[in-house]
Amino acid sequence: MSKEYDPDIVSVVDEAGKEHMFEELDRIETDTGRYVALLPIYDDAAEQLQDDGDIIILKVTEENGETYLSQIEDDNEFNEIGQLFEDRLIDLFEEEDEEDE
């Protein structure tokens, strides 16, 4: 049985009205809120090569039925959520490696 890769693509419009595309890698819900881990998608190969490869972690909020993604302002909250995502992604890739063996 072949595994087909079908990423979740998220379109985000910034404050200047510019649209950015991301692949959603994971999402987490904790006592402090909901969060997503995103990886930028580029149309231009040169932009892809210049990217540092960092995952973007944003907080998910809802207002008046609309969903918004915002930066995590608190350093402790950011570090805690970042560690949760890192642990989950490491576990995910280790499981995939074990299945391939």
PyRosetta script that sets phi, psi and omega in degrees:
from pyrosetta import init, pose_from_sequence

init()
pose = pose_from_sequence("MSKEYDPDIVSVVDEAGKEHMFEELDRIETDTGRYVALLPIYDDAAEQLQDDGDIIILKVTEENGETYLSQIEDDNEFNEIGQLFEDRLIDLFEEEDEEDE")
pose.set_psi(1, 124.6)
pose.set_omega(1, -178.7)
pose.set_phi(2, -88.0)
pose.set_psi(2, 142.1)
pose.set_omega(2, 176.8)
pose.set_phi(3, -90.8)
pose.set_psi(3, 124.9)
pose.set_omega(3, 179.4)
pose.set_phi(4, -100.8)
pose.set_psi(4, 127.6)
pose.set_omega(4, -179.1)
pose.set_phi(5, -86.4)
pose.set_psi(5, 120.7)
pose.set_omega(5, -178.6)
pose.set_phi(6, -134.1)
pose.set_psi(6, 88.2)
pose.set_omega(6, -174.7)
pose.set_phi(7, -71.7)
pose.set_psi(7, 152.2)
pose.set_omega(7, 173.1)
pose.set_phi(8, -86.1)
pose.set_psi(8, 120.0)
pose.set_omega(8, -178.7)
pose.set_phi(9, -102.5)
pose.set_psi(9, 132.5)
pose.set_omega(9, -178.2)
pose.set_phi(10, -119.4)
pose.set_psi(10, 131.7)
pose.set_omega(10, 175.9)
pose.set_phi(11, -103.0)
pose.set_psi(11, 126.0)
pose.set_omega(11, -179.0)
pose.set_phi(12, -123.3)
pose.set_psi(12, 130.9)
pose.set_omega(12, 176.7)
pose.set_phi(13, -103.1)
pose.set_psi(13, 123.0)
pose.set_omega(13, -178.5)
pose.set_phi(14, -80.7)
pose.set_psi(14, 179.8)
pose.set_omega(14, -176.8)
pose.set_phi(15, -62.5)
pose.set_psi(15, -24.7)
pose.set_omega(15, 179.4)
pose.set_phi(16, -86.2)
pose.set_psi(16, -1.8)
pose.set_omega(16, 179.0)
pose.set_phi(17, 88.9)
pose.set_psi(17, 5.6)
pose.set_omega(17, -179.9)
pose.set_phi(18, -86.5)
pose.set_psi(18, 133.8)
pose.set_omega(18, -179.6)
pose.set_phi(19, -87.7)
pose.set_psi(19, 136.8)
pose.set_omega(19, 177.2)
pose.set_phi(20, -126.3)
pose.set_psi(20, 141.6)
pose.set_omega(20, -179.5)
pose.set_phi(21, -108.4)
pose.set_psi(21, 138.9)
pose.set_omega(21, -179.1)
pose.set_phi(22, -137.6)
pose.set_psi(22, 153.3)
pose.set_omega(22, 168.4)
pose.set_phi(23, -96.6)
pose.set_psi(23, 126.5)
pose.set_omega(23, 176.9)
pose.set_phi(24, -81.8)
pose.set_psi(24, 116.3)
pose.set_omega(24, -178.4)
pose.set_phi(25, -86.4)
pose.set_psi(25, -37.5)
pose.set_omega(25, -176.0)
pose.set_phi(26, -165.2)
pose.set_psi(26, 163.8)
pose.set_omega(26, 173.1)
pose.set_phi(27, -141.3)
pose.set_psi(27, 147.0)
pose.set_omega(27, -177.4)
pose.set_phi(28, -135.1)
pose.set_psi(28, 142.3)
pose.set_omega(28, 172.0)
pose.set_phi(29, -121.1)
pose.set_psi(29, 126.5)
pose.set_omega(29, 179.3)
pose.set_phi(30, -124.8)
pose.set_psi(30, -175.9)
pose.set_omega(30, 176.5)
pose.set_phi(31, -65.5)
pose.set_psi(31, -24.8)
pose.set_omega(31, -177.5)
pose.set_phi(32, -91.9)
pose.set_psi(32, -10.8)
pose.set_omega(32, 178.4)
pose.set_phi(33, 152.2)
pose.set_psi(33, -170.2)
pose.set_omega(33, 177.9)
pose.set_phi(34, -111.0)
pose.set_psi(34, 144.2)
pose.set_omega(34, -174.6)
pose.set_phi(35, -140.9)
pose.set_psi(35, 154.0)
pose.set_omega(35, 174.8)
pose.set_phi(36, -129.8)
pose.set_psi(36, 148.2)
pose.set_omega(36, 173.6)
pose.set_phi(37, -109.3)
pose.set_psi(37, 122.2)
pose.set_omega(37, -174.9)
pose.set_phi(38, -122.1)
pose.set_psi(38, 150.8)
pose.set_omega(38, 175.1)
pose.set_phi(39, -123.4)
pose.set_psi(39, 125.1)
pose.set_omega(39, -177.8)
pose.set_phi(40, -61.4)
pose.set_psi(40, 145.9)
pose.set_omega(40, 174.5)
pose.set_phi(41, -114.5)
pose.set_psi(41, 133.2)
pose.set_omega(41, -178.5)
pose.set_phi(42, -118.8)
pose.set_psi(42, 141.5)
pose.set_omega(42, 174.3)
pose.set_phi(43, -78.1)
pose.set_psi(43, -32.5)
pose.set_omega(43, -175.5)
pose.set_phi(44, -97.4)
pose.set_psi(44, 126.2)
pose.set_omega(44, -179.1)
pose.set_phi(45, -61.3)
pose.set_psi(45, -33.6)
pose.set_omega(45, 179.3)
pose.set_phi(46, -63.7)
pose.set_psi(46, -40.1)
pose.set_omega(46, 177.2)
pose.set_phi(47, -64.1)
pose.set_psi(47, -40.3)
pose.set_omega(47, 179.0)
pose.set_phi(48, -60.3)
pose.set_psi(48, -42.1)
pose.set_omega(48, -179.7)
pose.set_phi(49, -67.6)
pose.set_psi(49, -30.9)
pose.set_omega(49, -178.6)
pose.set_phi(50, -81.6)
pose.set_psi(50, -16.2)
pose.set_omega(50, -178.3)
pose.set_phi(51, -66.6)
pose.set_psi(51, 141.9)
pose.set_omega(51, -178.8)
pose.set_phi(52, -81.5)
pose.set_psi(52, -6.0)
pose.set_omega(52, 176.6)
pose.set_phi(53, 81.3)
pose.set_psi(53, 6.7)
pose.set_omega(53, 179.7)
pose.set_phi(54, -71.5)
pose.set_psi(54, 142.1)
pose.set_omega(54, 174.8)
pose.set_phi(55, -81.5)
pose.set_psi(55, 139.7)
pose.set_omega(55, 178.4)
pose.set_phi(56, -98.2)
pose.set_psi(56, 126.0)
pose.set_omega(56, 180.0)
pose.set_phi(57, -111.4)
pose.set_psi(57, 124.3)
pose.set_omega(57, -178.3)
pose.set_phi(58, -129.4)
pose.set_psi(58, 153.9)
pose.set_omega(58, 177.1)
pose.set_phi(59, -91.8)
pose.set_psi(59, 138.5)
pose.set_omega(59, 179.9)
pose.set_phi(60, -98.0)
pose.set_psi(60, 125.7)
pose.set_omega(60, 175.8)
pose.set_phi(61, -130.2)
pose.set_psi(61, 158.3)
pose.set_omega(61, 177.7)
pose.set_phi(62, -128.4)
pose.set_psi(62, 136.2)
pose.set_omega(62, 175.7)
pose.set_phi(63, -139.7)
pose.set_psi(63, 126.9)
pose.set_omega(63, 177.7)
pose.set_phi(64, 51.9)
pose.set_psi(64, 40.3)
pose.set_omega(64, 178.1)
pose.set_phi(65, 79.5)
pose.set_psi(65, -0.8)
pose.set_omega(65, 178.9)
pose.set_phi(66, -101.3)
pose.set_psi(66, 142.0)
pose.set_omega(66, 177.9)
pose.set_phi(67, -98.5)
pose.set_psi(67, 132.8)
pose.set_omega(67, 180.0)
pose.set_phi(68, -126.4)
pose.set_psi(68, 146.2)
pose.set_omega(68, 173.5)
pose.set_phi(69, -110.6)
pose.set_psi(69, 132.1)
pose.set_omega(69, -178.7)
pose.set_phi(70, -138.3)
pose.set_psi(70, 158.1)
pose.set_omega(70, 177.8)
pose.set_phi(71, -67.1)
pose.set_psi(71, 151.2)
pose.set_omega(71, 175.6)
pose.set_phi(72, -89.9)
pose.set_psi(72, 112.7)
pose.set_omega(72, -174.9)
pose.set_phi(73, -77.6)
pose.set_psi(73, -35.2)
pose.set_omega(73, -176.2)
pose.set_phi(74, -80.1)
pose.set_psi(74, 122.5)
pose.set_omega(74, -177.5)
pose.set_phi(75, -61.5)
pose.set_psi(75, -41.3)
pose.set_omega(75, 179.8)
pose.set_phi(76, -64.3)
pose.set_psi(76, -42.9)
pose.set_omega(76, 177.8)
pose.set_phi(77, -62.8)
pose.set_psi(77, -44.5)
pose.set_omega(77, 179.7)
pose.set_phi(78, -60.9)
pose.set_psi(78, -46.4)
pose.set_omega(78, -179.0)
pose.set_phi(79, -63.6)
pose.set_psi(79, -40.5)
pose.set_omega(79, 179.5)
pose.set_phi(80, -64.3)
pose.set_psi(80, -47.6)
pose.set_omega(80, -179.1)
pose.set_phi(81, -68.3)
pose.set_psi(81, -40.0)
pose.set_omega(81, 177.5)
pose.set_phi(82, -58.9)
pose.set_psi(82, -41.2)
pose.set_omega(82, 178.7)
pose.set_phi(83, -66.5)
pose.set_psi(83, -39.1)
pose.set_omega(83, 177.1)
pose.set_phi(84, -60.5)
pose.set_psi(84, -46.4)
pose.set_omega(84, 178.6)
pose.set_phi(85, -63.4)
pose.set_psi(85, -43.3)
pose.set_omega(85, -179.5)
pose.set_phi(86, -59.5)
pose.set_psi(86, -47.3)
pose.set_omega(86, 179.3)
pose.set_phi(87, -60.5)
pose.set_psi(87, -43.7)
pose.set_omega(87, -179.2)
pose.set_phi(88, -65.6)
pose.set_psi(88, -42.3)
pose.set_omega(88, -178.7)
pose.set_phi(89, -69.3)
pose.set_psi(89, -37.3)
pose.set_omega(89, 176.1)
pose.set_phi(90, -62.0)
pose.set_psi(90, -46.3)
pose.set_omega(90, 178.8)
pose.set_phi(91, -60.2)
pose.set_psi(91, -42.1)
pose.set_omega(91, -179.8)
pose.set_phi(92, -61.5)
pose.set_psi(92, -46.3)
pose.set_omega(92, -178.4)
pose.set_phi(93, -71.2)
pose.set_psi(93, -31.9)
pose.set_omega(93, 175.9)
pose.set_phi(94, -66.3)
pose.set_psi(94, -40.4)
pose.set_omega(94, 177.4)
pose.set_phi(95, -62.7)
pose.set_psi(95, -41.4)
pose.set_omega(95, 179.4)
pose.set_phi(96, -65.2)
pose.set_psi(96, -39.5)
pose.set_omega(96, 178.3)
pose.set_phi(97, -63.6)
pose.set_psi(97, -40.5)
pose.set_omega(97, 179.5)
pose.set_phi(98, -65.5)
pose.set_psi(98, -37.3)
pose.set_omega(98, 178.9)
pose.set_phi(99, -68.1)
pose.set_psi(99, -30.8)
pose.set_omega(99, -178.8)
pose.set_phi(100, -74.2)
pose.set_psi(100, -19.8)
pose.set_omega(100, -176.3)
pose.set_phi(101, -77.1)
pose.dump_pdb("model.pdb")
